[in-house]
Amino acid sequence: MVSRRKGFAYAMVMVALTALLGMLALSADLGALCIAKQQLQNAADAAALAAAAQLRHGQDDGAIVSEAVAVARSNPVLGQPLTLNSADVVIGYYDDQGTWIEGWPHTGLPLVRVTACRTSESADGPIEMSFARMFGVETVDLELSATAGVTGGLIGRDPVEIVIAQDSSGSFTDELEQAKAADNDLVGIVEDASITGDTFGVNCFRGDVDRRLNLTSVEDDVETVHSAIDGIYWGFDLPTGTHTARGIEDATGMLVNQGAEGTEHVIVLVSDGMPFGYAEYKWQYDPELGWRRVIIRTEDEVTADRRQAAIDAADAAAAHGIVIHTVTFVQEPPANYNYGVAGADADFNASLVRNGGFAFHTPDTEDLRTILQTVGYIEVGHAMLVE
C-alpha cells in the first residue's frame, strides 16, 4: 500500500515538474517575444523619426526611404538587423476625418509611416519560438508601425533667414489679401519657435520689385514683419505684367548681402506662377503715315524672356545655397492663356524649386494657410512621433 502511494506521488511530481518546466519554457518564449516586440517598435520609431527629418530637405522619396532603411538596420531585433523595403516607408497625411491617406497632395503636414515586420512574408522572417514548439507554436508574426512628422521646436537647428517674395501683379489681385494672411501665418509659426538669428525679409513683385522689408529679427521686431506684409498692395506704380525673376533676384541679394553665416537661407515665392509681359513698342516716324507705334517685341517674346529670367534667377539663388519653396495660389476660372492651366502655371512655378524646397499648389484659401504653416514647420521644426 505504501509502495503504491509512493508511486502515485512520484507520478504526480513528474507531472507537476513537466508542467512547471513547460510553463517556464513558455515564459522564456513569451519574454523573448516581449523583447522582440519592444525592439521592433524602437526600430520603427527610430526609422520614422529619421525619415521625417529628411522632409526638411524636400520630398526626395529615395532619400527618405534610404534614411529609414539605414536607421532600421542599426536597430536589431533579437540580435538580427531589421530589414525594411521601400513599401514599408510611406509618405502620407491625415485628412479632416483623421483617416490616413497615402501620398501627399502638398496641403497639410506631411508624415512618414514606417511599418516594421518580422513575419513569414518579411525579409527577416518571423520570430522563432524555442520551447513553444512542443505545443505546436513554431513561429510568431510581429508587425508594428510608427508615424512621424516635423513640428515646431527649438531642438538642434540653426537660425533661419526667410524672404517672402509675394506676387502682387494684376493677375493676382483677387488672391492677394488671402495670400497676405497666409504669409502672416508663416511668420507666426517661426515666431512660436523662434531662436536668436531667425529673420524675415519681404518684397513684392509685379513688372518690377518693391522691397518692403530688409531682414528683420523675429524675436526683436516681429510686428514690423507683419506690418510689411500687411502693407503689400496691388497697383500700377511699378511696370505692369509679372516679372517673377525680379522677386527672386531681390530676395537673393537680401540673403547674400544681409544674411549671416551659419544660417539657413530660404525664399518663399507666393504667386500664381505666371511670369508675363506685354508687348513692347516704340514710336517711329513714317513719311507717308506719320508717327506710329511699332512693336519691338511681341507679348509672347517678352513673356518667354521673363520665364527664362525666372529660371536663371532661381539657378543663381541655388548657387548660393538658398532653398526655394514655391506656393502657387490661384482662384481664377480657366482663361484664354497661351500657357498654363486655369489662368496660372503651377508647373512653371514648381520648376523654380531649388535645394530641397517644396512646390505647393492650391486654389483653396484654407489650404493656402495650411501650406504656409507647413513651410514654417519644415524650416523651424524637428521630427516628432505622432503615433
Contacts in CASP RR format, 6 or more apart in sequence:
PFRMAT RR
TARGET T0000
AUTHOR 0000-0000-0000
METHOD contacts of the structure
MODEL  1
MVSRRKGFAYAMVMVALTALLGMLALSADLGALCIAKQQLQNAADAAALA
AAAQLRHGQDDGAIVSEAVAVARSNPVLGQPLTLNSADVVIGYYDDQGTW
IEGWPHTGLPLVRVTACRTSESADGPIEMSFARMFGVETVDLELSATAGV
TGGLIGRDPVEIVIAQDSSGSFTDELEQAKAADNDLVGIVEDASITGDTF
GVNCFRGDVDRRLNLTSVEDDVETVHSAIDGIYWGFDLPTGTHTARGIED
ATGMLVNQGAEGTEHVIVLVSDGMPFGYAEYKWQYDPELGWRRVIIRTED
EVTADRRQAAIDAADAAAAHGIVIHTVTFVQEPPANYNYGVAGADADFNA
SLVRNGGFAFHTPDTEDLRTILQTVGYIEVGHAMLVE
22 131 0 8 1.000
22 134 0 8 1.000
25 130 0 8 1.000
25 131 0 8 1.000
25 132 0 8 1.000
25 134 0 8 1.000
26 131 0 8 1.000
26 132 0 8 1.000
26 135 0 8 1.000
28 130 0 8 1.000
28 131 0 8 1.000
29 129 0 8 1.000
29 130 0 8 1.000
29 131 0 8 1.000
29 132 0 8 1.000
29 137 0 8 1.000
32 78 0 8 1.000
32 127 0 8 1.000
32 130 0 8 1.000
33 127 0 8 1.000
33 140 0 8 1.000
33 142 0 8 1.000
35 78 0 8 1.000
36 77 0 8 1.000
36 78 0 8 1.000
36 118 0 8 1.000
36 127 0 8 1.000
36 142 0 8 1.000
37 142 0 8 1.000
37 144 0 8 1.000
39 75 0 8 1.000
39 76 0 8 1.000
39 77 0 8 1.000
39 78 0 8 1.000
40 77 0 8 1.000
40 82 0 8 1.000
40 116 0 8 1.000
40 118 0 8 1.000
40 142 0 8 1.000
40 144 0 8 1.000
41 116 0 8 1.000
41 144 0 8 1.000
41 146 0 8 1.000
42 75 0 8 1.000
43 71 0 8 1.000
43 72 0 8 1.000
43 75 0 8 1.000
43 76 0 8 1.000
43 77 0 8 1.000
43 82 0 8 1.000
43 116 0 8 1.000
44 72 0 8 1.000
44 114 0 8 1.000
44 115 0 8 1.000
44 116 0 8 1.000
44 144 0 8 1.000
44 145 0 8 1.000
44 146 0 8 1.000
45 146 0 8 1.000
45 148 0 8 1.000
45 385 0 8 1.000
46 71 0 8 1.000
46 72 0 8 1.000
46 74 0 8 1.000
46 75 0 8 1.000
47 67 0 8 1.000
47 68 0 8 1.000
47 69 0 8 1.000
47 71 0 8 1.000
47 72 0 8 1.000
47 75 0 8 1.000
47 84 0 8 1.000
47 89 0 8 1.000
47 114 0 8 1.000
47 116 0 8 1.000
47 146 0 8 1.000
48 68 0 8 1.000
48 112 0 8 1.000
48 113 0 8 1.000
48 114 0 8 1.000
48 146 0 8 1.000
48 147 0 8 1.000
48 148 0 8 1.000
48 385 0 8 1.000
49 71 0 8 1.000
49 146 0 8 1.000
49 148 0 8 1.000
49 383 0 8 1.000
49 384 0 8 1.000
49 385 0 8 1.000
50 67 0 8 1.000
50 68 0 8 1.000
50 70 0 8 1.000
50 71 0 8 1.000
50 383 0 8 1.000
51 64 0 8 1.000
51 65 0 8 1.000
51 67 0 8 1.000
51 68 0 8 1.000
51 71 0 8 1.000
51 89 0 8 1.000
51 112 0 8 1.000
51 114 0 8 1.000
51 148 0 8 1.000
52 111 0 8 1.000
52 112 0 8 1.000
52 148 0 8 1.000
52 149 0 8 1.000
52 150 0 8 1.000
52 383 0 8 1.000
52 384 0 8 1.000
53 67 0 8 1.000
53 150 0 8 1.000
53 382 0 8 1.000
53 383 0 8 1.000
54 60 0 8 1.000
54 63 0 8 1.000
54 64 0 8 1.000
54 67 0 8 1.000
55 64 0 8 1.000
55 110 0 8 1.000
55 112 0 8 1.000
55 149 0 8 1.000
55 150 0 8 1.000
55 378 0 8 1.000
55 383 0 8 1.000
56 150 0 8 1.000
56 378 0 8 1.000
56 379 0 8 1.000
56 381 0 8 1.000
57 63 0 8 1.000
57 356 0 8 1.000
57 357 0 8 1.000
58 356 0 8 1.000
58 357 0 8 1.000
58 358 0 8 1.000
58 378 0 8 1.000
59 91 0 8 1.000
59 104 0 8 1.000
59 110 0 8 1.000
59 358 0 8 1.000
60 356 0 8 1.000
61 91 0 8 1.000
62 86 0 8 1.000
64 89 0 8 1.000
64 91 0 8 1.000
64 112 0 8 1.000
65 84 0 8 1.000
65 86 0 8 1.000
65 89 0 8 1.000
68 84 0 8 1.000
68 88 0 8 1.000
68 89 0 8 1.000
68 112 0 8 1.000
68 114 0 8 1.000
69 83 0 8 1.000
69 84 0 8 1.000
69 85 0 8 1.000
69 89 0 8 1.000
72 81 0 8 1.000
72 82 0 8 1.000
72 83 0 8 1.000
72 84 0 8 1.000
72 114 0 8 1.000
72 116 0 8 1.000
73 81 0 8 1.000
73 82 0 8 1.000
73 83 0 8 1.000
73 84 0 8 1.000
74 81 0 8 1.000
75 82 0 8 1.000
76 82 0 8 1.000
77 116 0 8 1.000
77 118 0 8 1.000
77 124 0 8 1.000
78 127 0 8 1.000
80 124 0 8 1.000
82 116 0 8 1.000
82 118 0 8 1.000
82 124 0 8 1.000
83 122 0 8 1.000
83 123 0 8 1.000
83 124 0 8 1.000
84 114 0 8 1.000
84 116 0 8 1.000
85 123 0 8 1.000
88 114 0 8 1.000
88 115 0 8 1.000
88 116 0 8 1.000
88 117 0 8 1.000
89 112 0 8 1.000
89 113 0 8 1.000
89 114 0 8 1.000
90 102 0 8 1.000
90 103 0 8 1.000
90 112 0 8 1.000
90 113 0 8 1.000
90 114 0 8 1.000
90 115 0 8 1.000
91 102 0 8 1.000
91 103 0 8 1.000
91 104 0 8 1.000
91 110 0 8 1.000
91 111 0 8 1.000
91 112 0 8 1.000
92 100 0 8 1.000
92 101 0 8 1.000
92 102 0 8 1.000
92 103 0 8 1.000
92 104 0 8 1.000
92 110 0 8 1.000
92 111 0 8 1.000
92 112 0 8 1.000
92 113 0 8 1.000
93 100 0 8 1.000
93 101 0 8 1.000
93 103 0 8 1.000
93 104 0 8 1.000
93 105 0 8 1.000
93 108 0 8 1.000
93 109 0 8 1.000
93 110 0 8 1.000
93 111 0 8 1.000
94 100 0 8 1.000
94 101 0 8 1.000
94 111 0 8 1.000
95 101 0 8 1.000
100 113 0 8 1.000
100 147 0 8 1.000
104 110 0 8 1.000
106 358 0 8 1.000
106 359 0 8 1.000
106 360 0 8 1.000
106 361 0 8 1.000
106 362 0 8 1.000
106 371 0 8 1.000
107 360 0 8 1.000
107 362 0 8 1.000
107 364 0 8 1.000
107 367 0 8 1.000
107 370 0 8 1.000
107 371 0 8 1.000
107 374 0 8 1.000
108 367 0 8 1.000
108 370 0 8 1.000
108 371 0 8 1.000
108 373 0 8 1.000
108 374 0 8 1.000
109 149 0 8 1.000
109 150 0 8 1.000
109 151 0 8 1.000
109 370 0 8 1.000
109 374 0 8 1.000
109 377 0 8 1.000
110 149 0 8 1.000
110 374 0 8 1.000
111 147 0 8 1.000
111 148 0 8 1.000
111 149 0 8 1.000
111 386 0 8 1.000
112 147 0 8 1.000
112 148 0 8 1.000
112 149 0 8 1.000
113 145 0 8 1.000
113 146 0 8 1.000
113 147 0 8 1.000
114 145 0 8 1.000
114 146 0 8 1.000
114 147 0 8 1.000
114 148 0 8 1.000
115 143 0 8 1.000
115 144 0 8 1.000
115 145 0 8 1.000
116 143 0 8 1.000
116 144 0 8 1.000
116 145 0 8 1.000
116 146 0 8 1.000
117 124 0 8 1.000
117 141 0 8 1.000
117 142 0 8 1.000
117 143 0 8 1.000
118 124 0 8 1.000
118 125 0 8 1.000
118 126 0 8 1.000
118 127 0 8 1.000
118 141 0 8 1.000
118 142 0 8 1.000
118 143 0 8 1.000
119 125 0 8 1.000
119 126 0 8 1.000
119 141 0 8 1.000
119 142 0 8 1.000
119 143 0 8 1.000
120 126 0 8 1.000
120 139 0 8 1.000
120 141 0 8 1.000
125 139 0 8 1.000
126 139 0 8 1.000
126 140 0 8 1.000
126 141 0 8 1.000
126 142 0 8 1.000
127 139 0 8 1.000
127 140 0 8 1.000
127 141 0 8 1.000
127 142 0 8 1.000
128 138 0 8 1.000
128 139 0 8 1.000
129 137 0 8 1.000
129 138 0 8 1.000
129 139 0 8 1.000
129 140 0 8 1.000
132 138 0 8 1.000
146 385 0 8 1.000
146 387 0 8 1.000
147 385 0 8 1.000
147 386 0 8 1.000
147 387 0 8 1.000
148 383 0 8 1.000
148 384 0 8 1.000
148 385 0 8 1.000
148 386 0 8 1.000
149 383 0 8 1.000
149 384 0 8 1.000
149 385 0 8 1.000
149 386 0 8 1.000
150 377 0 8 1.000
150 378 0 8 1.000
150 381 0 8 1.000
150 382 0 8 1.000
150 383 0 8 1.000
150 384 0 8 1.000
151 377 0 8 1.000
151 381 0 8 1.000
151 382 0 8 1.000
151 384 0 8 1.000
152 189 0 8 1.000
152 192 0 8 1.000
152 193 0 8 1.000
152 376 0 8 1.000
152 377 0 8 1.000
152 380 0 8 1.000
152 381 0 8 1.000
152 382 0 8 1.000
153 193 0 8 1.000
153 380 0 8 1.000
153 381 0 8 1.000
153 382 0 8 1.000
154 193 0 8 1.000
154 195 0 8 1.000
155 382 0 8 1.000
156 382 0 8 1.000
157 195 0 8 1.000
157 380 0 8 1.000
157 381 0 8 1.000
157 382 0 8 1.000
158 262 0 8 1.000
158 263 0 8 1.000
158 264 0 8 1.000
159 195 0 8 1.000
159 196 0 8 1.000
159 197 0 8 1.000
159 198 0 8 1.000
159 199 0 8 1.000
159 260 0 8 1.000
159 262 0 8 1.000
159 263 0 8 1.000
159 264 0 8 1.000
160 190 0 8 1.000
160 198 0 8 1.000
160 199 0 8 1.000
160 263 0 8 1.000
160 264 0 8 1.000
160 266 0 8 1.000
160 379 0 8 1.000
160 380 0 8 1.000
161 197 0 8 1.000
161 198 0 8 1.000
161 199 0 8 1.000
161 200 0 8 1.000
161 201 0 8 1.000
161 215 0 8 1.000
161 255 0 8 1.000
161 259 0 8 1.000
161 260 0 8 1.000
161 263 0 8 1.000
161 264 0 8 1.000
161 265 0 8 1.000
161 266 0 8 1.000
162 186 0 8 1.000
162 190 0 8 1.000
162 199 0 8 1.000
162 200 0 8 1.000
162 201 0 8 1.000
162 266 0 8 1.000
162 267 0 8 1.000
162 268 0 8 1.000
162 379 0 8 1.000
163 200 0 8 1.000
163 201 0 8 1.000
163 202 0 8 1.000
163 203 0 8 1.000
163 215 0 8 1.000
163 251 0 8 1.000
163 254 0 8 1.000
163 255 0 8 1.000
163 266 0 8 1.000
163 267 0 8 1.000
163 268 0 8 1.000
164 183 0 8 1.000
164 186 0 8 1.000
164 200 0 8 1.000
164 201 0 8 1.000
164 202 0 8 1.000
164 203 0 8 1.000
164 229 0 8 1.000
164 268 0 8 1.000
164 270 0 8 1.000
165 203 0 8 1.000
165 204 0 8 1.000
165 205 0 8 1.000
165 247 0 8 1.000
165 248 0 8 1.000
165 250 0 8 1.000
165 251 0 8 1.000
165 267 0 8 1.000
165 268 0 8 1.000
165 269 0 8 1.000
165 270 0 8 1.000
165 271 0 8 1.000
166 176 0 8 1.000
166 179 0 8 1.000
166 180 0 8 1.000
166 183 0 8 1.000
166 202 0 8 1.000
166 203 0 8 1.000
166 204 0 8 1.000
166 205 0 8 1.000
166 229 0 8 1.000
166 232 0 8 1.000
166 270 0 8 1.000
166 271 0 8 1.000
167 176 0 8 1.000
167 179 0 8 1.000
167 204 0 8 1.000
167 205 0 8 1.000
167 206 0 8 1.000
167 242 0 8 1.000
167 244 0 8 1.000
167 269 0 8 1.000
167 270 0 8 1.000
167 271 0 8 1.000
167 272 0 8 1.000
167 273 0 8 1.000
168 176 0 8 1.000
168 204 0 8 1.000
168 205 0 8 1.000
168 206 0 8 1.000
168 210 0 8 1.000
168 232 0 8 1.000
168 233 0 8 1.000
168 234 0 8 1.000
168 235 0 8 1.000
169 205 0 8 1.000
169 206 0 8 1.000
169 207 0 8 1.000
169 234 0 8 1.000
169 240 0 8 1.000
169 241 0 8 1.000
169 242 0 8 1.000
169 274 0 8 1.000
169 276 0 8 1.000
170 206 0 8 1.000
170 234 0 8 1.000
170 235 0 8 1.000
170 240 0 8 1.000
170 241 0 8 1.000
170 242 0 8 1.000
171 241 0 8 1.000
171 242 0 8 1.000
171 272 0 8 1.000
171 274 0 8 1.000
171 276 0 8 1.000
171 332 0 8 1.000
171 343 0 8 1.000
171 344 0 8 1.000
172 179 0 8 1.000
172 234 0 8 1.000
172 242 0 8 1.000
172 271 0 8 1.000
172 272 0 8 1.000
173 234 0 8 1.000
174 331 0 8 1.000
174 332 0 8 1.000
175 272 0 8 1.000
175 329 0 8 1.000
175 330 0 8 1.000
175 331 0 8 1.000
176 232 0 8 1.000
176 233 0 8 1.000
176 234 0 8 1.000
178 329 0 8 1.000
178 365 0 8 1.000
178 368 0 8 1.000
179 270 0 8 1.000
179 329 0 8 1.000
179 368 0 8 1.000
180 229 0 8 1.000
180 230 0 8 1.000
180 231 0 8 1.000
180 232 0 8 1.000
181 369 0 8 1.000
182 270 0 8 1.000
182 327 0 8 1.000
182 329 0 8 1.000
182 365 0 8 1.000
182 368 0 8 1.000
182 369 0 8 1.000
182 371 0 8 1.000
182 372 0 8 1.000
183 202 0 8 1.000
183 229 0 8 1.000
183 268 0 8 1.000
183 270 0 8 1.000
183 372 0 8 1.000
184 226 0 8 1.000
184 229 0 8 1.000
184 230 0 8 1.000
185 369 0 8 1.000
185 372 0 8 1.000
185 373 0 8 1.000
186 268 0 8 1.000
186 372 0 8 1.000
186 373 0 8 1.000
186 375 0 8 1.000
186 376 0 8 1.000
187 200 0 8 1.000
187 218 0 8 1.000
187 222 0 8 1.000
187 225 0 8 1.000
187 226 0 8 1.000
187 229 0 8 1.000
188 222 0 8 1.000
189 372 0 8 1.000
189 373 0 8 1.000
189 375 0 8 1.000
189 376 0 8 1.000
189 377 0 8 1.000
189 380 0 8 1.000
190 198 0 8 1.000
190 200 0 8 1.000
190 218 0 8 1.000
190 376 0 8 1.000
190 379 0 8 1.000
190 380 0 8 1.000
191 218 0 8 1.000
191 222 0 8 1.000
193 380 0 8 1.000
193 381 0 8 1.000
194 218 0 8 1.000
194 219 0 8 1.000
194 222 0 8 1.000
194 380 0 8 1.000
195 219 0 8 1.000
196 219 0 8 1.000
197 217 0 8 1.000
197 218 0 8 1.000
197 219 0 8 1.000
197 260 0 8 1.000
197 263 0 8 1.000
198 217 0 8 1.000
198 218 0 8 1.000
198 219 0 8 1.000
198 380 0 8 1.000
199 215 0 8 1.000
199 216 0 8 1.000
199 217 0 8 1.000
199 218 0 8 1.000
199 259 0 8 1.000
200 213 0 8 1.000
200 215 0 8 1.000
200 216 0 8 1.000
200 218 0 8 1.000
200 225 0 8 1.000
201 212 0 8 1.000
201 213 0 8 1.000
201 214 0 8 1.000
201 215 0 8 1.000
201 216 0 8 1.000
201 225 0 8 1.000
201 228 0 8 1.000
201 251 0 8 1.000
201 254 0 8 1.000
202 211 0 8 1.000
202 212 0 8 1.000
202 213 0 8 1.000
202 225 0 8 1.000
202 228 0 8 1.000
202 229 0 8 1.000
202 232 0 8 1.000
203 209 0 8 1.000
203 210 0 8 1.000
203 211 0 8 1.000
203 212 0 8 1.000
203 213 0 8 1.000
203 247 0 8 1.000
203 250 0 8 1.000
203 251 0 8 1.000
203 254 0 8 1.000
204 210 0 8 1.000
204 212 0 8 1.000
204 232 0 8 1.000
205 242 0 8 1.000
205 243 0 8 1.000
205 244 0 8 1.000
205 246 0 8 1.000
205 247 0 8 1.000
205 250 0 8 1.000
206 234 0 8 1.000
206 235 0 8 1.000
206 238 0 8 1.000
206 239 0 8 1.000
206 240 0 8 1.000
206 241 0 8 1.000
206 242 0 8 1.000
206 243 0 8 1.000
207 238 0 8 1.000
207 239 0 8 1.000
207 240 0 8 1.000
207 241 0 8 1.000
207 242 0 8 1.000
207 243 0 8 1.000
207 246 0 8 1.000
207 277 0 8 1.000
208 238 0 8 1.000
208 239 0 8 1.000
208 243 0 8 1.000
208 246 0 8 1.000
209 238 0 8 1.000
209 243 0 8 1.000
209 246 0 8 1.000
209 247 0 8 1.000
209 249 0 8 1.000
209 250 0 8 1.000
210 238 0 8 1.000
211 250 0 8 1.000
211 254 0 8 1.000
212 228 0 8 1.000
212 229 0 8 1.000
212 231 0 8 1.000
212 232 0 8 1.000
213 224 0 8 1.000
213 225 0 8 1.000
213 228 0 8 1.000
214 254 0 8 1.000
214 258 0 8 1.000
215 254 0 8 1.000
215 255 0 8 1.000
215 258 0 8 1.000
215 259 0 8 1.000
216 224 0 8 1.000
216 225 0 8 1.000
216 228 0 8 1.000
218 225 0 8 1.000
240 277 0 8 1.000
240 278 0 8 1.000
241 276 0 8 1.000
241 277 0 8 1.000
241 278 0 8 1.000
242 271 0 8 1.000
242 273 0 8 1.000
242 274 0 8 1.000
242 275 0 8 1.000
242 276 0 8 1.000
242 277 0 8 1.000
242 306 0 8 1.000
243 275 0 8 1.000
243 277 0 8 1.000
243 306 0 8 1.000
243 309 0 8 1.000
244 269 0 8 1.000
244 271 0 8 1.000
244 273 0 8 1.000
244 275 0 8 1.000
244 306 0 8 1.000
244 309 0 8 1.000
244 310 0 8 1.000
244 313 0 8 1.000
244 352 0 8 1.000
245 275 0 8 1.000
245 306 0 8 1.000
245 309 0 8 1.000
245 310 0 8 1.000
245 312 0 8 1.000
245 313 0 8 1.000
247 269 0 8 1.000
247 313 0 8 1.000
248 267 0 8 1.000
248 269 0 8 1.000
248 310 0 8 1.000
248 313 0 8 1.000
248 314 0 8 1.000
248 317 0 8 1.000
248 324 0 8 1.000
248 352 0 8 1.000
249 313 0 8 1.000
249 316 0 8 1.000
251 267 0 8 1.000
251 317 0 8 1.000
251 322 0 8 1.000
252 267 0 8 1.000
252 313 0 8 1.000
252 316 0 8 1.000
252 317 0 8 1.000
252 320 0 8 1.000
252 322 0 8 1.000
255 265 0 8 1.000
255 267 0 8 1.000
255 317 0 8 1.000
255 320 0 8 1.000
255 322 0 8 1.000
256 320 0 8 1.000
259 265 0 8 1.000
264 323 0 8 1.000
264 379 0 8 1.000
265 320 0 8 1.000
265 321 0 8 1.000
265 322 0 8 1.000
265 323 0 8 1.000
266 322 0 8 1.000
266 323 0 8 1.000
266 324 0 8 1.000
266 325 0 8 1.000
266 379 0 8 1.000
267 317 0 8 1.000
267 322 0 8 1.000
267 323 0 8 1.000
267 324 0 8 1.000
267 325 0 8 1.000
268 325 0 8 1.000
268 327 0 8 1.000
268 372 0 8 1.000
268 375 0 8 1.000
269 324 0 8 1.000
269 325 0 8 1.000
269 326 0 8 1.000
269 327 0 8 1.000
269 349 0 8 1.000
269 352 0 8 1.000
270 327 0 8 1.000
270 329 0 8 1.000
270 372 0 8 1.000
271 326 0 8 1.000
271 327 0 8 1.000
271 328 0 8 1.000
271 329 0 8 1.000
271 349 0 8 1.000
272 328 0 8 1.000
272 329 0 8 1.000
272 330 0 8 1.000
272 332 0 8 1.000
272 343 0 8 1.000
272 344 0 8 1.000
272 345 0 8 1.000
272 349 0 8 1.000
273 326 0 8 1.000
273 328 0 8 1.000
273 330 0 8 1.000
273 344 0 8 1.000
273 345 0 8 1.000
273 346 0 8 1.000
273 348 0 8 1.000
273 349 0 8 1.000
274 337 0 8 1.000
274 340 0 8 1.000
274 343 0 8 1.000
274 344 0 8 1.000
274 345 0 8 1.000
274 348 0 8 1.000
275 303 0 8 1.000
275 306 0 8 1.000
275 307 0 8 1.000
275 309 0 8 1.000
275 310 0 8 1.000
275 348 0 8 1.000
276 303 0 8 1.000
276 306 0 8 1.000
277 299 0 8 1.000
277 302 0 8 1.000
277 303 0 8 1.000
277 306 0 8 1.000
278 299 0 8 1.000
278 302 0 8 1.000
279 295 0 8 1.000
279 296 0 8 1.000
279 297 0 8 1.000
279 298 0 8 1.000
279 299 0 8 1.000
279 302 0 8 1.000
280 295 0 8 1.000
280 296 0 8 1.000
280 297 0 8 1.000
280 302 0 8 1.000
281 293 0 8 1.000
281 294 0 8 1.000
281 295 0 8 1.000
281 296 0 8 1.000
282 293 0 8 1.000
282 294 0 8 1.000
282 296 0 8 1.000
283 291 0 8 1.000
283 292 0 8 1.000
283 293 0 8 1.000
283 294 0 8 1.000
284 291 0 8 1.000
284 292 0 8 1.000
284 293 0 8 1.000
284 294 0 8 1.000
285 291 0 8 1.000
286 292 0 8 1.000
297 305 0 8 1.000
300 338 0 8 1.000
303 339 0 8 1.000
307 348 0 8 1.000
310 348 0 8 1.000
310 352 0 8 1.000
311 351 0 8 1.000
311 352 0 8 1.000
314 324 0 8 1.000
314 351 0 8 1.000
314 352 0 8 1.000
314 353 0 8 1.000
314 354 0 8 1.000
315 354 0 8 1.000
317 324 0 8 1.000
317 354 0 8 1.000
318 324 0 8 1.000
318 354 0 8 1.000
318 355 0 8 1.000
321 355 0 8 1.000
322 354 0 8 1.000
322 355 0 8 1.000
323 354 0 8 1.000
323 355 0 8 1.000
323 356 0 8 1.000
323 357 0 8 1.000
324 352 0 8 1.000
324 353 0 8 1.000
324 354 0 8 1.000
324 355 0 8 1.000
324 357 0 8 1.000
325 353 0 8 1.000
325 357 0 8 1.000
325 358 0 8 1.000
325 359 0 8 1.000
325 360 0 8 1.000
325 375 0 8 1.000
326 349 0 8 1.000
326 350 0 8 1.000
326 352 0 8 1.000
326 353 0 8 1.000
326 358 0 8 1.000
326 359 0 8 1.000
326 360 0 8 1.000
327 349 0 8 1.000
327 360 0 8 1.000
327 361 0 8 1.000
327 368 0 8 1.000
327 371 0 8 1.000
327 372 0 8 1.000
327 375 0 8 1.000
328 344 0 8 1.000
328 345 0 8 1.000
328 346 0 8 1.000
328 349 0 8 1.000
328 350 0 8 1.000
328 359 0 8 1.000
328 360 0 8 1.000
328 361 0 8 1.000
328 362 0 8 1.000
329 361 0 8 1.000
329 362 0 8 1.000
329 363 0 8 1.000
329 368 0 8 1.000
330 342 0 8 1.000
330 343 0 8 1.000
330 344 0 8 1.000
330 346 0 8 1.000
330 363 0 8 1.000
331 363 0 8 1.000
331 365 0 8 1.000
332 342 0 8 1.000
332 343 0 8 1.000
332 344 0 8 1.000
333 342 0 8 1.000
333 343 0 8 1.000
334 341 0 8 1.000
334 342 0 8 1.000
334 343 0 8 1.000
335 342 0 8 1.000
335 343 0 8 1.000
337 343 0 8 1.000
339 345 0 8 1.000
339 348 0 8 1.000
340 346 0 8 1.000
340 347 0 8 1.000
340 348 0 8 1.000
341 347 0 8 1.000
342 363 0 8 1.000
346 359 0 8 1.000
346 361 0 8 1.000
349 359 0 8 1.000
349 361 0 8 1.000
350 359 0 8 1.000
350 361 0 8 1.000
353 359 0 8 1.000
358 375 0 8 1.000
358 378 0 8 1.000
360 371 0 8 1.000
360 374 0 8 1.000
360 375 0 8 1.000
362 368 0 8 1.000
362 371 0 8 1.000
END
